Amino acid sequence: MPITVEIKVSPSEIENEIFIKQEIRNNCKETLPEKFFYTIARRNIDARAKSIWYVLKIEVHFTEITQTKVEFNFKNVRNEKEVYIIGAGPCGYFAALHLLRLGIKPIVIERGKDAQKRRRDLKAIQQEGIVNPHSNYCFGEGGAGTYSDGKLYTRSDKRGNIKDVLNLLVYHGASEEILVDVHPHIGSNKLPALVQNIRKTIIEHGGEVRFDNYLEDLECNSDKIINITVNGTKIKAENIILCTGHSARDIFELLARNKIEIDCKEFALGVRIEHSQTLIDEVQYKQNPRHPNLPAASYSLACQVNNKGVFSFCMCPGGLIVPASTSPGEIVVNGMSLSRRDSPFANSGMVTAVDEKDFSAFNKFGSLQGMHYQKSIEQKVFNAGDGTQRAPSQRLMDFLNNKVSSSLPESSYIPGLCSVSLQSILPKEIITRLKDGLIEFGKKQPRYLTNEAVLVATESRTSSPVKIPRDKLTCQHIRIKNLFPAGEGAGYAGGILSAALDGIRVAEALYQLKVE
Ligand SMILES: Cc1cc2nc3c(=O)[nH]c(=O)nc-3n(C[C@H](O)[C@H](O)[C@H](O)COP(=O)(O)OP(=O)(O)OC[C@H]3O[C@@H](n4cnc5c(N)ncnc54)[C@H](O)[C@@H]3O)c2cc1C
């Protein structure tokens, strides 16, 4: 058994093994022999005080450590029972990997292109404002997770075996650092290769992945889906894991049309806020420039305004704001970063919770009222711009003072910004909550309220506007027994890690039912 020791090391010594060994010796309750070995089990940064520390949980060993890669027992499933997985996002791909371990053949149906070909469509949105409704920042191999920030945080370890997902990610090409860092991050330069490796595993073991395959219709009776229609062809699918993400509005509409129960769900909506990374580093680390051994600093802010949450969301240090629309005629923004996190900008969602009270003007849409509310705002934001993906924006202090910005600061958002009063396009309640929230955050975080920061509209795809109800244990839809709603779009995940965990959970539940 290794001995566990916790030590604190300054950024300048974090790569100095001799120093670290001495610190281990100084902090270990036992007297250590002259020769010992160590591994870092957990790494965190403590930037609360004036001095910044790496806090390391160390495991001390007395014999040389041989690092063995975790292996997985993926079975050959070529001739085994089939399960259709709709959506090749983190949920779909991890459900497929788990089915391989269980000896079931996954057939993944994905409307978008493979990760490589998808790049061309991302370039078209960024540079020409052309949105391909099947291939964009949300749709295509790896789903919304591929060209994302790749933060691997989840608030709850009750959702499943996080270590298993991290090990699967490392097996498919992620750095082993993600096993150690308290706030692991992959970066969108590394994620495309990783999702392609996952596809290789699925195919090598007899599973299938079909790109440019769009689930457009289904036929069901009182408790079963009989056929699904993919690219005009009817397929008899015995069991379907539906994990099409929070942006597949056509899927929500398809379910509603077929009277398959779905519920309206609250989500969060607002803007993306962008500061200079140097300012965030100065405030968080009290250093300028930050020590080269420190990553770009991040922040997390939250408060309550009129009993509604206002909070920073998916903060991307050293990142870029990206156009995440999935249809022409709307503007949606999100954030991503490369593994180095070295852009001069720090962006974050700045959002507030919205629920049925906010959607009341759309209640004629029943369970899809939140979705229609979300869509109407995205379209209004588009119409307030110049007909491209240039995003309506306002400097932060101008927003607080109800003033249209006479100029806008430089931004990482490639399609460009246009100066518009956000008060004139976002609902009044959202504006009020965001303003009060920002003022509160200004009290918590020095220099946060600056006119050098810009608010970019609109951050609206924070989570799904619906929940597809399923049985807690079997994960079957509450009525349609061969439908297994999963992942973020169905309301069971919020982020890459939790979507992957839910994919595994649903695959396992399906296996326990002994699929026909
Ligand atoms: C720019 C950006 C940055 C992000 N950064 C982070 C981050 O740093 N950390 C984090 O945890 N999360 C991040 N997220 C969120 C994260 O990507 C999602 O939570 C996660 O991908 C959800 O996984 P999922 O598998 O449930 O759905 P998705 O990833 O949305 O995948 C759904 C898939 O279904 C496919 N599909 C939809 N409709 C159909 C159909 N009719 N037929 C066939 N296929 C269909 C889609 O094309 C898509 O590939 C980010 C998202 C974006 C857009």
PDBQT file of the ligand as one rigid body, heavy atoms in Angstrom, charges set to zero:
ROOT
HETATM    1  C1  LIG A 601     -18.983  25.105 -28.070  1.00  0.00    +0.000 C 
HETATM    2  C2  LIG A 601     -19.362  24.205 -26.925  1.00  0.00    +0.000 A 
HETATM    3  C3  LIG A 601     -18.504  24.087 -25.834  1.00  0.00    +0.000 A 
HETATM    4  C4  LIG A 601     -18.808  23.216 -24.795  1.00  0.00    +0.000 A 
HETATM    5  N1  LIG A 601     -17.893  23.060 -23.780  1.00  0.00    +0.000 NA
HETATM    6  C5  LIG A 601     -18.116  22.118 -22.843  1.00  0.00    +0.000 A 
HETATM    7  C6  LIG A 601     -17.145  21.840 -21.859  1.00  0.00    +0.000 A 
HETATM    8  O1  LIG A 601     -16.076  22.426 -21.823  1.00  0.00    +0.000 OA
HETATM    9  N2  LIG A 601     -17.419  20.878 -20.936  1.00  0.00    +0.000 N 
HETATM   10  C7  LIG A 601     -18.600  20.189 -20.927  1.00  0.00    +0.000 A 
HETATM   11  O2  LIG A 601     -18.781  19.317 -20.078  1.00  0.00    +0.000 OA
HETATM   12  N3  LIG A 601     -19.529  20.438 -21.846  1.00  0.00    +0.000 NA
HETATM   13  C8  LIG A 601     -19.323  21.369 -22.810  1.00  0.00    +0.000 A 
HETATM   14  N4  LIG A 601     -20.268  21.606 -23.758  1.00  0.00    +0.000 N 
HETATM   15  C9  LIG A 601     -21.541  20.858 -23.658  1.00  0.00    +0.000 C 
HETATM   16  C10 LIG A 601     -21.335  19.410 -24.097  1.00  0.00    +0.000 C 
HETATM   17  O3  LIG A 601     -20.735  19.377 -25.337  1.00  0.00    +0.000 OA
HETATM   18  C11 LIG A 601     -22.662  18.681 -24.082  1.00  0.00    +0.000 C 
HETATM   19  O4  LIG A 601     -23.163  18.723 -22.775  1.00  0.00    +0.000 OA
HETATM   20  C12 LIG A 601     -22.523  17.219 -24.496  1.00  0.00    +0.000 C 
HETATM   21  O5  LIG A 601     -21.920  17.115 -25.752  1.00  0.00    +0.000 OA
HETATM   22  C13 LIG A 601     -23.888  16.523 -24.515  1.00  0.00    +0.000 C 
HETATM   23  O6  LIG A 601     -23.723  15.220 -24.976  1.00  0.00    +0.000 OA
HETATM   24  P1  LIG A 601     -24.892  14.369 -25.653  1.00  0.00    +0.000 P 
HETATM   25  O7  LIG A 601     -24.241  13.176 -26.211  1.00  0.00    +0.000 OA
HETATM   26  O8  LIG A 601     -26.001  14.220 -24.697  1.00  0.00    +0.000 OA
HETATM   27  O9  LIG A 601     -25.450  15.290 -26.844  1.00  0.00    +0.000 OA
HETATM   28  P2  LIG A 601     -24.703  15.969 -28.059  1.00  0.00    +0.000 P 
HETATM   29  O10 LIG A 601     -23.267  16.128 -27.796  1.00  0.00    +0.000 OA
HETATM   30  O11 LIG A 601     -25.496  17.199 -28.363  1.00  0.00    +0.000 OA
HETATM   31  O12 LIG A 601     -24.852  14.934 -29.257  1.00  0.00    +0.000 OA
HETATM   32  C14 LIG A 601     -26.050  14.700 -29.908  1.00  0.00    +0.000 C 
HETATM   33  C15 LIG A 601     -25.765  14.127 -31.281  1.00  0.00    +0.000 C 
HETATM   34  O13 LIG A 601     -26.995  13.707 -31.858  1.00  0.00    +0.000 OA
HETATM   35  C16 LIG A 601     -26.978  14.003 -33.246  1.00  0.00    +0.000 C 
HETATM   36  N5  LIG A 601     -28.356  14.122 -33.733  1.00  0.00    +0.000 N 
HETATM   37  C17 LIG A 601     -29.266  15.084 -33.426  1.00  0.00    +0.000 A 
HETATM   38  N6  LIG A 601     -30.422  14.859 -34.089  1.00  0.00    +0.000 NA
HETATM   39  C18 LIG A 601     -30.247  13.734 -34.829  1.00  0.00    +0.000 A 
HETATM   40  C19 LIG A 601     -31.073  13.027 -35.741  1.00  0.00    +0.000 A 
HETATM   41  N7  LIG A 601     -32.336  13.403 -36.001  1.00  0.00    +0.000 N 
HETATM   42  N8  LIG A 601     -30.546  11.936 -36.374  1.00  0.00    +0.000 NA
HETATM   43  C20 LIG A 601     -29.272  11.526 -36.119  1.00  0.00    +0.000 A 
HETATM   44  N9  LIG A 601     -28.441  12.186 -35.266  1.00  0.00    +0.000 NA
HETATM   45  C21 LIG A 601     -28.928  13.268 -34.616  1.00  0.00    +0.000 A 
HETATM   46  C22 LIG A 601     -26.250  15.330 -33.310  1.00  0.00    +0.000 C 
HETATM   47  O14 LIG A 601     -25.731  15.564 -34.594  1.00  0.00    +0.000 OA
HETATM   48  C23 LIG A 601     -25.170  15.153 -32.246  1.00  0.00    +0.000 C 
HETATM   49  O15 LIG A 601     -23.980  14.664 -32.786  1.00  0.00    +0.000 OA
HETATM   50  C24 LIG A 601     -20.004  22.469 -24.820  1.00  0.00    +0.000 A 
HETATM   51  C25 LIG A 601     -20.885  22.602 -25.913  1.00  0.00    +0.000 A 
HETATM   52  C26 LIG A 601     -20.568  23.453 -26.950  1.00  0.00    +0.000 A 
HETATM   53  C27 LIG A 601     -21.513  23.581 -28.125  1.00  0.00    +0.000 C 
ENDROOT
TORSDOF 0
